[in-house]
Amino acid sequence: MRTVLSVSLPENMSAELDNFSKKTGRNKSDIVKESLSLFLWEMKLKSVQKNLAPKAKKLGIVSEEDVFKTFS
């Protein structure tokens, strides 16, 4: 099932989207869908990081290197 969404963009953002669409040969809808998907994934990741950071810190995991050492 699909849902149609109407979005109002500032003029400059609309122009950038038009230019990028023409330059890449992709349609604007696909670009917006991919962008939204990446944004939502990033927000979920940030939420997980925020929730796990205190627990990781208690375990001495404070850097990405610590994560790789611990879980590799």
PyMOL Python script that loads the backbone (N, CA, C, O; Angstrom):
from pymol import cmd

cmd.read_pdbstr("""\
ATOM      1  N   MET A   1       0.843  -1.169   0.000  1.00  0.00           N
ATOM      2  CA  MET A   1       0.000   0.000   0.000  1.00  0.00           C
ATOM      3  C   MET A   1       0.900   1.248   0.000  1.00  0.00           C
ATOM      4  O   MET A   1       1.937   1.271   0.662  1.00  0.00           O
ATOM      5  N   ARG A   2       0.511   2.233  -0.713  1.00  0.00           N
ATOM      6  CA  ARG A   2       1.268   3.478  -0.800  1.00  0.00           C
ATOM      7  C   ARG A   2       0.423   4.625  -0.247  1.00  0.00           C
ATOM      8  O   ARG A   2      -0.808   4.594  -0.277  1.00  0.00           O
ATOM      9  N   THR A   3       1.119   5.623   0.251  1.00  0.00           N
ATOM     10  CA  THR A   3       0.489   6.846   0.722  1.00  0.00           C
ATOM     11  C   THR A   3       1.111   8.003  -0.029  1.00  0.00           C
ATOM     12  O   THR A   3       2.330   8.059  -0.193  1.00  0.00           O
ATOM     13  N   VAL A   4       0.302   8.903  -0.474  1.00  0.00           N
ATOM     14  CA  VAL A   4       0.800  10.097  -1.161  1.00  0.00           C
ATOM     15  C   VAL A   4       0.949  11.196  -0.119  1.00  0.00           C
ATOM     16  O   VAL A   4       0.059  11.425   0.700  1.00  0.00           O
ATOM     17  N   LEU A   5       2.094  11.869  -0.167  1.00  0.00           N
ATOM     18  CA  LEU A   5       2.392  12.929   0.784  1.00  0.00           C
ATOM     19  C   LEU A   5       2.753  14.188   0.004  1.00  0.00           C
ATOM     20  O   LEU A   5       3.592  14.154  -0.896  1.00  0.00           O
ATOM     21  N   SER A   6       2.130  15.262   0.348  1.00  0.00           N
ATOM     22  CA  SER A   6       2.438  16.540  -0.281  1.00  0.00           C
ATOM     23  C   SER A   6       3.335  17.320   0.673  1.00  0.00           C
ATOM     24  O   SER A   6       3.018  17.477   1.852  1.00  0.00           O
ATOM     25  N   VAL A   7       4.454  17.806   0.151  1.00  0.00           N
ATOM     26  CA  VAL A   7       5.423  18.515   0.981  1.00  0.00           C
ATOM     27  C   VAL A   7       5.692  19.890   0.386  1.00  0.00           C
ATOM     28  O   VAL A   7       5.890  20.033  -0.820  1.00  0.00           O
ATOM     29  N   SER A   8       5.694  20.885   1.242  1.00  0.00           N
ATOM     30  CA  SER A   8       6.022  22.236   0.816  1.00  0.00           C
ATOM     31  C   SER A   8       7.496  22.481   1.121  1.00  0.00           C
ATOM     32  O   SER A   8       7.932  22.315   2.260  1.00  0.00           O
ATOM     33  N   LEU A   9       8.265  22.877   0.105  1.00  0.00           N
ATOM     34  CA  LEU A   9       9.691  23.126   0.270  1.00  0.00           C
ATOM     35  C   LEU A   9      10.006  24.593   0.040  1.00  0.00           C
ATOM     36  O   LEU A   9       9.351  25.259  -0.761  1.00  0.00           O
ATOM     37  N   PRO A  10      11.017  25.095   0.749  1.00  0.00           N
ATOM     38  CA  PRO A  10      11.482  26.444   0.426  1.00  0.00           C
ATOM     39  C   PRO A  10      11.993  26.467  -1.017  1.00  0.00           C
ATOM     40  O   PRO A  10      12.452  25.453  -1.541  1.00  0.00           O
ATOM     41  N   GLU A  11      11.908  27.616  -1.634  1.00  0.00           N
ATOM     42  CA  GLU A  11      12.274  27.747  -3.043  1.00  0.00           C
ATOM     43  C   GLU A  11      13.686  27.242  -3.339  1.00  0.00           C
ATOM     44  O   GLU A  11      13.900  26.532  -4.321  1.00  0.00           O
ATOM     45  N   ASN A  12      14.639  27.603  -2.499  1.00  0.00           N
ATOM     46  CA  ASN A  12      16.018  27.192  -2.769  1.00  0.00           C
ATOM     47  C   ASN A  12      16.196  25.680  -2.645  1.00  0.00           C
ATOM     48  O   ASN A  12      16.951  25.087  -3.415  1.00  0.00           O
ATOM     49  N   MET A  13      15.515  25.047  -1.689  1.00  0.00           N
ATOM     50  CA  MET A  13      15.605  23.605  -1.536  1.00  0.00           C
ATOM     51  C   MET A  13      14.953  22.897  -2.722  1.00  0.00           C
ATOM     52  O   MET A  13      15.459  21.882  -3.201  1.00  0.00           O
ATOM     53  N   SER A  14      13.836  23.432  -3.188  1.00  0.00           N
ATOM     54  CA  SER A  14      13.155  22.873  -4.350  1.00  0.00           C
ATOM     55  C   SER A  14      14.051  22.951  -5.586  1.00  0.00           C
ATOM     56  O   SER A  14      14.120  22.008  -6.375  1.00  0.00           O
ATOM     57  N   ALA A  15      14.732  24.080  -5.744  1.00  0.00           N
ATOM     58  CA  ALA A  15      15.639  24.256  -6.883  1.00  0.00           C
ATOM     59  C   ALA A  15      16.800  23.273  -6.792  1.00  0.00           C
ATOM     60  O   ALA A  15      17.202  22.690  -7.799  1.00  0.00           O
ATOM     61  N   GLU A  16      17.344  23.085  -5.581  1.00  0.00           N
ATOM     62  CA  GLU A  16      18.439  22.122  -5.410  1.00  0.00           C
ATOM     63  C   GLU A  16      17.978  20.713  -5.737  1.00  0.00           C
ATOM     64  O   GLU A  16      18.703  19.952  -6.378  1.00  0.00           O
ATOM     65  N   LEU A  17      16.778  20.364  -5.300  1.00  0.00           N
ATOM     66  CA  LEU A  17      16.230  19.046  -5.588  1.00  0.00           C
ATOM     67  C   LEU A  17      16.037  18.865  -7.089  1.00  0.00           C
ATOM     68  O   LEU A  17      16.377  17.814  -7.632  1.00  0.00           O
ATOM     69  N   ASP A  18      15.496  19.872  -7.761  1.00  0.00           N
ATOM     70  CA  ASP A  18      15.326  19.819  -9.221  1.00  0.00           C
ATOM     71  C   ASP A  18      16.673  19.607  -9.917  1.00  0.00           C
ATOM     72  O   ASP A  18      16.804  18.750 -10.790  1.00  0.00           O
ATOM     73  N   ASN A  19      17.669  20.401  -9.516  1.00  0.00           N
ATOM     74  CA  ASN A  19      18.994  20.292 -10.135  1.00  0.00           C
ATOM     75  C   ASN A  19      19.614  18.928  -9.895  1.00  0.00           C
ATOM     76  O   ASN A  19      20.170  18.325 -10.813  1.00  0.00           O
ATOM     77  N   PHE A  20      19.520  18.438  -8.658  1.00  0.00           N
ATOM     78  CA  PHE A  20      20.095  17.136  -8.337  1.00  0.00           C
ATOM     79  C   PHE A  20      19.385  16.027  -9.110  1.00  0.00           C
ATOM     80  O   PHE A  20      20.022  15.090  -9.591  1.00  0.00           O
ATOM     81  N   SER A  21      18.076  16.139  -9.225  1.00  0.00           N
ATOM     82  CA  SER A  21      17.294  15.160  -9.964  1.00  0.00           C
ATOM     83  C   SER A  21      17.727  15.098 -11.426  1.00  0.00           C
ATOM     84  O   SER A  21      17.923  14.018 -11.982  1.00  0.00           O
ATOM     85  N   LYS A  22      17.871  16.268 -12.037  1.00  0.00           N
ATOM     86  CA  LYS A  22      18.289  16.321 -13.442  1.00  0.00           C
ATOM     87  C   LYS A  22      19.715  15.811 -13.612  1.00  0.00           C
ATOM     88  O   LYS A  22      20.014  15.082 -14.558  1.00  0.00           O
ATOM     89  N   LYS A  23      20.596  16.199 -12.689  1.00  0.00           N
ATOM     90  CA  LYS A  23      22.008  15.818 -12.772  1.00  0.00           C
ATOM     91  C   LYS A  23      22.203  14.307 -12.632  1.00  0.00           C
ATOM     92  O   LYS A  23      23.067  13.722 -13.285  1.00  0.00           O
ATOM     93  N   THR A  24      21.400  13.690 -11.783  1.00  0.00           N
ATOM     94  CA  THR A  24      21.569  12.259 -11.515  1.00  0.00           C
ATOM     95  C   THR A  24      20.627  11.377 -12.335  1.00  0.00           C
ATOM     96  O   THR A  24      20.797  10.159 -12.384  1.00  0.00           O
ATOM     97  N   GLY A  25      19.639  11.992 -12.976  1.00  0.00           N
ATOM     98  CA  GLY A  25      18.686  11.204 -13.757  1.00  0.00           C
ATOM     99  C   GLY A  25      17.698  10.434 -12.888  1.00  0.00           C
ATOM    100  O   GLY A  25      17.053   9.496 -13.357  1.00  0.00           O
ATOM    101  N   ARG A  26      17.581  10.822 -11.644  1.00  0.00           N
ATOM    102  CA  ARG A  26      16.644  10.157 -10.724  1.00  0.00           C
ATOM    103  C   ARG A  26      15.430  11.056 -10.527  1.00  0.00           C
ATOM    104  O   ARG A  26      15.523  12.278 -10.636  1.00  0.00           O
ATOM    105  N   ASN A  27      14.291  10.431 -10.236  1.00  0.00           N
ATOM    106  CA  ASN A  27      13.118  11.273 -10.006  1.00  0.00           C
ATOM    107  C   ASN A  27      13.114  11.796  -8.571  1.00  0.00           C
ATOM    108  O   ASN A  27      13.687  11.191  -7.665  1.00  0.00           O
ATOM    109  N   LYS A  28      12.459  12.925  -8.396  1.00  0.00           N
ATOM    110  CA  LYS A  28      12.472  13.614  -7.109  1.00  0.00           C
ATOM    111  C   LYS A  28      11.860  12.764  -5.996  1.00  0.00           C
ATOM    112  O   LYS A  28      12.328  12.801  -4.857  1.00  0.00           O
ATOM    113  N   SER A  29      10.843  12.020  -6.313  1.00  0.00           N
ATOM    114  CA  SER A  29      10.189  11.188  -5.309  1.00  0.00           C
ATOM    115  C   SER A  29      11.164  10.157  -4.739  1.00  0.00           C
ATOM    116  O   SER A  29      11.208   9.948  -3.527  1.00  0.00           O
ATOM    117  N   ASP A  30      11.939   9.517  -5.605  1.00  0.00           N
ATOM    118  CA  ASP A  30      12.908   8.528  -5.130  1.00  0.00           C
ATOM    119  C   ASP A  30      13.989   9.160  -4.261  1.00  0.00           C
ATOM    120  O   ASP A  30      14.422   8.569  -3.272  1.00  0.00           O
ATOM    121  N   ILE A  31      14.419  10.354  -4.632  1.00  0.00           N
ATOM    122  CA  ILE A  31      15.437  11.056  -3.849  1.00  0.00           C
ATOM    123  C   ILE A  31      14.891  11.391  -2.459  1.00  0.00           C
ATOM    124  O   ILE A  31      15.577  11.202  -1.455  1.00  0.00           O
ATOM    125  N   VAL A  32      13.673  11.883  -2.410  1.00  0.00           N
ATOM    126  CA  VAL A  32      13.056  12.237  -1.123  1.00  0.00           C
ATOM    127  C   VAL A  32      12.836  10.984  -0.283  1.00  0.00           C
ATOM    128  O   VAL A  32      13.086  11.010   0.922  1.00  0.00           O
ATOM    129  N   LYS A  33      12.374   9.883  -0.889  1.00  0.00           N
ATOM    130  CA  LYS A  33      12.168   8.636  -0.145  1.00  0.00           C
ATOM    131  C   LYS A  33      13.481   8.127   0.443  1.00  0.00           C
ATOM    132  O   LYS A  33      13.530   7.724   1.605  1.00  0.00           O
ATOM    133  N   GLU A  34      14.546   8.147  -0.361  1.00  0.00           N
ATOM    134  CA  GLU A  34      15.850   7.693   0.127  1.00  0.00           C
ATOM    135  C   GLU A  34      16.350   8.604   1.247  1.00  0.00           C
ATOM    136  O   GLU A  34      16.883   8.127   2.249  1.00  0.00           O
ATOM    137  N   SER A  35      16.178   9.905   1.077  1.00  0.00           N
ATOM    138  CA  SER A  35      16.615  10.859   2.097  1.00  0.00           C
ATOM    139  C   SER A  35      15.866  10.655   3.403  1.00  0.00           C
ATOM    140  O   SER A  35      16.469  10.677   4.476  1.00  0.00           O
ATOM    141  N   LEU A  36      14.572  10.460   3.321  1.00  0.00           N
ATOM    142  CA  LEU A  36      13.762  10.243   4.511  1.00  0.00           C
ATOM    143  C   LEU A  36      14.141   8.932   5.195  1.00  0.00           C
ATOM    144  O   LEU A  36      14.209   8.864   6.422  1.00  0.00           O
ATOM    145  N   SER A  37      14.381   7.912   4.411  1.00  0.00           N
ATOM    146  CA  SER A  37      14.785   6.621   4.956  1.00  0.00           C
ATOM    147  C   SER A  37      16.106   6.747   5.721  1.00  0.00           C
ATOM    148  O   SER A  37      16.244   6.210   6.821  1.00  0.00           O
ATOM    149  N   LEU A  38      17.074   7.457   5.136  1.00  0.00           N
ATOM    150  CA  LEU A  38      18.360   7.663   5.812  1.00  0.00           C
ATOM    151  C   LEU A  38      18.194   8.499   7.083  1.00  0.00           C
ATOM    152  O   LEU A  38      18.822   8.212   8.102  1.00  0.00           O
ATOM    153  N   PHE A  39      17.356   9.524   7.025  1.00  0.00           N
ATOM    154  CA  PHE A  39      17.098  10.360   8.196  1.00  0.00           C
ATOM    155  C   PHE A  39      16.487   9.534   9.328  1.00  0.00           C
ATOM    156  O   PHE A  39      16.927   9.630  10.474  1.00  0.00           O
ATOM    157  N   LEU A  40      15.468   8.720   9.009  1.00  0.00           N
ATOM    158  CA  LEU A  40      14.809   7.917  10.037  1.00  0.00           C
ATOM    159  C   LEU A  40      15.769   6.903  10.639  1.00  0.00           C
ATOM    160  O   LEU A  40      15.749   6.674  11.849  1.00  0.00           O
ATOM    161  N   TRP A  41      16.613   6.288   9.804  1.00  0.00           N
ATOM    162  CA  TRP A  41      17.605   5.338  10.302  1.00  0.00           C
ATOM    163  C   TRP A  41      18.576   6.047  11.251  1.00  0.00           C
ATOM    164  O   TRP A  41      18.909   5.513  12.309  1.00  0.00           O
ATOM    165  N   GLU A  42      19.022   7.231  10.879  1.00  0.00           N
ATOM    166  CA  GLU A  42      19.951   7.996  11.715  1.00  0.00           C
ATOM    167  C   GLU A  42      19.310   8.371  13.048  1.00  0.00           C
ATOM    168  O   GLU A  42      19.972   8.318  14.084  1.00  0.00           O
ATOM    169  N   MET A  43      18.047   8.747  13.036  1.00  0.00           N
ATOM    170  CA  MET A  43      17.361   9.097  14.278  1.00  0.00           C
ATOM    171  C   MET A  43      17.233   7.873  15.192  1.00  0.00           C
ATOM    172  O   MET A  43      17.386   7.987  16.408  1.00  0.00           O
ATOM    173  N   LYS A  44      16.951   6.702  14.604  1.00  0.00           N
ATOM    174  CA  LYS A  44      16.884   5.471  15.405  1.00  0.00           C
ATOM    175  C   LYS A  44      18.244   5.152  16.004  1.00  0.00           C
ATOM    176  O   LYS A  44      18.336   4.782  17.174  1.00  0.00           O
ATOM    177  N   LEU A  45      19.301   5.292  15.212  1.00  0.00           N
ATOM    178  CA  LEU A  45      20.656   5.037  15.686  1.00  0.00           C
ATOM    179  C   LEU A  45      21.004   5.972  16.843  1.00  0.00           C
ATOM    180  O   LEU A  45      21.542   5.529  17.858  1.00  0.00           O
ATOM    181  N   LYS A  46      20.704   7.250  16.696  1.00  0.00           N
ATOM    182  CA  LYS A  46      20.991   8.211  17.763  1.00  0.00           C
ATOM    183  C   LYS A  46      20.230   7.864  19.040  1.00  0.00           C
ATOM    184  O   LYS A  46      20.758   8.018  20.141  1.00  0.00           O
ATOM    185  N   SER A  47      19.000   7.400  18.894  1.00  0.00           N
ATOM    186  CA  SER A  47      18.199   7.020  20.051  1.00  0.00           C
ATOM    187  C   SER A  47      18.825   5.818  20.765  1.00  0.00           C
ATOM    188  O   SER A  47      18.911   5.795  21.992  1.00  0.00           O
ATOM    189  N   VAL A  48      19.253   4.840  20.004  1.00  0.00           N
ATOM    190  CA  VAL A  48      19.907   3.660  20.591  1.00  0.00           C
ATOM    191  C   VAL A  48      21.201   4.072  21.287  1.00  0.00           C
ATOM    192  O   VAL A  48      21.479   3.635  22.403  1.00  0.00           O
ATOM    193  N   GLN A  49      21.994   4.921  20.616  1.00  0.00           N
ATOM    194  CA  GLN A  49      23.245   5.380  21.211  1.00  0.00           C
ATOM    195  C   GLN A  49      22.987   6.121  22.519  1.00  0.00           C
ATOM    196  O   GLN A  49      23.701   5.924  23.502  1.00  0.00           O
ATOM    197  N   LYS A  50      21.974   6.965  22.527  1.00  0.00           N
ATOM    198  CA  LYS A  50      21.647   7.735  23.723  1.00  0.00           C
ATOM    199  C   LYS A  50      21.249   6.813  24.873  1.00  0.00           C
ATOM    200  O   LYS A  50      21.640   7.033  26.019  1.00  0.00           O
ATOM    201  N   ASN A  51      20.472   5.782  24.558  1.00  0.00           N
ATOM    202  CA  ASN A  51      20.014   4.852  25.591  1.00  0.00           C
ATOM    203  C   ASN A  51      21.119   3.927  26.087  1.00  0.00           C
ATOM    204  O   ASN A  51      21.131   3.546  27.258  1.00  0.00           O
ATOM    205  N   LEU A  52      22.042   3.566  25.208  1.00  0.00           N
ATOM    206  CA  LEU A  52      23.081   2.618  25.592  1.00  0.00           C
ATOM    207  C   LEU A  52      24.354   3.271  26.120  1.00  0.00           C
ATOM    208  O   LEU A  52      25.162   2.608  26.769  1.00  0.00           O
ATOM    209  N   ALA A  53      24.542   4.547  25.853  1.00  0.00           N
ATOM    210  CA  ALA A  53      25.779   5.227  26.252  1.00  0.00           C
ATOM    211  C   ALA A  53      26.077   5.112  27.748  1.00  0.00           C
ATOM    212  O   ALA A  53      27.210   4.792  28.110  1.00  0.00           O
ATOM    213  N   PRO A  54      25.113   5.358  28.626  1.00  0.00           N
ATOM    214  CA  PRO A  54      25.427   5.232  30.058  1.00  0.00           C
ATOM    215  C   PRO A  54      25.836   3.808  30.452  1.00  0.00           C
ATOM    216  O   PRO A  54      26.733   3.625  31.274  1.00  0.00           O
ATOM    217  N   LYS A  55      25.190   2.819  29.876  1.00  0.00           N
ATOM    218  CA  LYS A  55      25.522   1.426  30.179  1.00  0.00           C
ATOM    219  C   LYS A  55      26.914   1.078  29.657  1.00  0.00           C
ATOM    220  O   LYS A  55      27.688   0.399  30.332  1.00  0.00           O
ATOM    221  N   ALA A  56      27.223   1.550  28.448  1.00  0.00           N
ATOM    222  CA  ALA A  56      28.533   1.288  27.860  1.00  0.00           C
ATOM    223  C   ALA A  56      29.627   1.950  28.688  1.00  0.00           C
ATOM    224  O   ALA A  56      30.683   1.362  28.918  1.00  0.00           O
ATOM    225  N   LYS A  57      29.370   3.163  29.128  1.00  0.00           N
ATOM    226  CA  LYS A  57      30.362   3.900  29.913  1.00  0.00           C
ATOM    227  C   LYS A  57      30.679   3.146  31.207  1.00  0.00           C
ATOM    228  O   LYS A  57      31.837   3.086  31.620  1.00  0.00           O
ATOM    229  N   LYS A  58      29.663   2.575  31.845  1.00  0.00           N
ATOM    230  CA  LYS A  58      29.880   1.794  33.063  1.00  0.00           C
ATOM    231  C   LYS A  58      30.763   0.584  32.798  1.00  0.00           C
ATOM    232  O   LYS A  58      31.487   0.128  33.683  1.00  0.00           O
ATOM    233  N   LEU A  59      30.698   0.062  31.564  1.00  0.00           N
ATOM    234  CA  LEU A  59      31.521  -1.091  31.191  1.00  0.00           C
ATOM    235  C   LEU A  59      32.894  -0.678  30.663  1.00  0.00           C
ATOM    236  O   LEU A  59      33.706  -1.531  30.306  1.00  0.00           O
ATOM    237  N   GLY A  60      33.149   0.621  30.614  1.00  0.00           N
ATOM    238  CA  GLY A  60      34.431   1.112  30.123  1.00  0.00           C
ATOM    239  C   GLY A  60      34.503   1.233  28.615  1.00  0.00           C
ATOM    240  O   GLY A  60      35.589   1.363  28.050  1.00  0.00           O
ATOM    241  N   ILE A  61      33.364   1.190  27.966  1.00  0.00           N
ATOM    242  CA  ILE A  61      33.304   1.332  26.514  1.00  0.00           C
ATOM    243  C   ILE A  61      32.959   2.787  26.218  1.00  0.00           C
ATOM    244  O   ILE A  61      31.809   3.205  26.346  1.00  0.00           O
ATOM    245  N   VAL A  62      33.987   3.557  25.816  1.00  0.00           N
ATOM    246  CA  VAL A  62      33.763   4.984  25.616  1.00  0.00           C
ATOM    247  C   VAL A  62      34.117   5.470  24.215  1.00  0.00           C
ATOM    248  O   VAL A  62      33.813   6.609  23.862  1.00  0.00           O
ATOM    249  N   SER A  63      34.755   4.622  23.416  1.00  0.00           N
ATOM    250  CA  SER A  63      35.136   5.030  22.061  1.00  0.00           C
ATOM    251  C   SER A  63      34.705   3.952  21.069  1.00  0.00           C
ATOM    252  O   SER A  63      34.364   2.835  21.458  1.00  0.00           O
ATOM    253  N   GLU A  64      34.724   4.303  19.789  1.00  0.00           N
ATOM    254  CA  GLU A  64      34.402   3.308  18.765  1.00  0.00           C
ATOM    255  C   GLU A  64      35.407   2.171  18.803  1.00  0.00           C
ATOM    256  O   GLU A  64      35.051   1.015  18.573  1.00  0.00           O
ATOM    257  N   GLU A  65      36.661   2.493  19.093  1.00  0.00           N
ATOM    258  CA  GLU A  65      37.699   1.455  19.198  1.00  0.00           C
ATOM    259  C   GLU A  65      37.353   0.461  20.307  1.00  0.00           C
ATOM    260  O   GLU A  65      37.539  -0.745  20.149  1.00  0.00           O
ATOM    261  N   ASP A  66      36.847   0.979  21.435  1.00  0.00           N
ATOM    262  CA  ASP A  66      36.417   0.105  22.530  1.00  0.00           C
ATOM    263  C   ASP A  66      35.294  -0.823  22.083  1.00  0.00           C
ATOM    264  O   ASP A  66      35.269  -1.999  22.443  1.00  0.00           O
ATOM    265  N   VAL A  67      34.374  -0.287  21.300  1.00  0.00           N
ATOM    266  CA  VAL A  67      33.270  -1.100  20.805  1.00  0.00           C
ATOM    267  C   VAL A  67      33.802  -2.243  19.938  1.00  0.00           C
ATOM    268  O   VAL A  67      33.406  -3.396  20.106  1.00  0.00           O
ATOM    269  N   PHE A  68      34.696  -1.913  19.017  1.00  0.00           N
ATOM    270  CA  PHE A  68      35.241  -2.937  18.133  1.00  0.00           C
ATOM    271  C   PHE A  68      36.042  -3.989  18.905  1.00  0.00           C
ATOM    272  O   PHE A  68      35.953  -5.180  18.606  1.00  0.00           O
ATOM    273  N   LYS A  69      36.817  -3.555  19.889  1.00  0.00           N
ATOM    274  CA  LYS A  69      37.590  -4.492  20.708  1.00  0.00           C
ATOM    275  C   LYS A  69      36.662  -5.428  21.489  1.00  0.00           C
ATOM    276  O   LYS A  69      36.920  -6.625  21.608  1.00  0.00           O
ATOM    277  N   THR A  70      35.583  -4.855  22.015  1.00  0.00           N
ATOM    278  CA  THR A  70      34.666  -5.625  22.853  1.00  0.00           C
ATOM    279  C   THR A  70      33.830  -6.609  22.055  1.00  0.00           C
ATOM    280  O   THR A  70      33.581  -7.726  22.509  1.00  0.00           O
ATOM    281  N   PHE A  71      33.393  -6.202  20.865  1.00  0.00           N
ATOM    282  CA  PHE A  71      32.432  -7.020  20.126  1.00  0.00           C
ATOM    283  C   PHE A  71      33.007  -7.706  18.893  1.00  0.00           C
ATOM    284  O   PHE A  71      32.259  -8.321  18.134  1.00  0.00           O
ATOM    285  N   SER A  72      34.301  -7.616  18.678  1.00  0.00           N
ATOM    286  CA  SER A  72      34.911  -8.287  17.518  1.00  0.00           C
ATOM    287  C   SER A  72      35.561  -9.576  17.916  1.00  0.00           C
ATOM    288  O   SER A  72      36.122 -10.272  17.070  1.00  0.00           O
TER     289      SER A  72
END
""", "prot")
cmd.dss("prot")
cmd.show_as("cartoon", "prot")
cmd.util.cbc("prot")
cmd.orient("prot")
